[in-house]
Amino acid sequence: MLEIKEKIEEIIAEYTEMPSHEFYQASSFAELNIDSLSVVEIIFDIEEAFDIKIPNEVDLQKDGFDCNSFVGVLAIVTALIEKESHDD
């Protein structure tokens, strides 16, 4: 999990000047001065980095996930990676 968190921090850090310790406190990417277009780019970067496909926002919300914050994205990626490791 630490490797996942660190990689996501690296990716998000490319889109904001805010220090990574503030990622956890922000309730949205907007609080980190990250606009919606950059959020889409972040999702693509994460999918590529972890070789996963993040479902659309409607499906994520049905499963209780939110991709609008660092904490939410971390939870999604962790869940997807754990699911893939159990499916193997």
C-alpha positions in Angstrom: 0.0 0.0 0.0 2.9 2.4 0.7 4.2 2.0 -2.8 0.7 2.8 -4.2 0.4 5.9 -2.0 3.8 7.2 -2.9 3.2 6.7 -6.7 -0.1 8.5 -6.6 1.5 11.3 -4.6 4.2 11.6 -7.3 1.6 11.8 -10.0 -0.6 14.3 -8.3 2.5 16.4 -7.3 3.1 17.0 -11.1 -0.2 18.9 -11.2 0.0 21.1 -8.0 2.6 23.0 -6.1 0.9 22.0 -2.8 3.1 19.8 -0.5 2.0 16.1 -0.5 1.2 16.2 3.2 -1.7 18.5 2.4 -3.2 15.9 -0.1 -4.8 14.0 2.8 -6.4 17.1 4.3 -8.0 18.4 1.1 -11.6 17.2 0.5 -11.2 17.8 -3.2 -8.6 18.3 -5.9 -9.9 21.8 -6.3 -8.6 22.6 -2.8 -5.2 21.6 -4.2 -5.6 24.0 -7.0 -6.1 21.2 -9.5 -8.8 21.8 -12.2 -11.1 19.2 -13.6 -9.1 18.7 -16.8 -6.0 18.0 -14.8 -8.1 15.5 -12.7 -8.8 13.6 -15.9 -5.1 13.6 -16.8 -4.3 12.4 -13.3 -6.7 9.5 -13.7 -5.1 8.6 -17.1 -1.6 8.8 -15.5 -2.7 6.5 -12.6 -4.3 4.0 -15.0 -1.1 3.8 -17.0 1.2 3.7 -13.9 -0.7 0.8 -12.3 -2.0 -0.9 -15.5 -5.6 -0.6 -14.3 -8.9 0.8 -15.6 -10.7 3.1 -13.3 -14.5 2.8 -13.8 -16.6 5.8 -14.7 -17.7 8.2 -12.0 -21.3 6.8 -11.8 -20.1 3.3 -11.3 -17.6 4.4 -8.7 -20.3 6.3 -6.8 -22.6 3.2 -6.8 -19.7 1.3 -5.1 -19.2 4.1 -2.6 -16.1 5.6 -4.1 -15.3 9.2 -5.0 -12.5 10.1 -7.4 -12.5 13.8 -6.6 -9.9 13.7 -3.9 -6.5 12.2 -3.1 -8.0 10.0 -0.4 -10.8 8.8 -2.8 -8.4 8.0 -5.6 -6.1 6.2 -3.2 -9.0 4.0 -2.0 -10.1 3.3 -5.6 -6.6 2.3 -6.8 -6.0 0.2 -3.7 -9.3 -1.6 -4.1 -8.7 -2.3 -7.8 -5.2 -3.6 -7.2 -6.4 -5.9 -4.4 -9.3 -7.2 -6.6 -6.8 -8.0 -9.4 -4.5 -9.8 -7.0 -7.4 -11.9 -5.8 -8.6 -12.6 -9.3 -5.2 -14.0 -10.4 
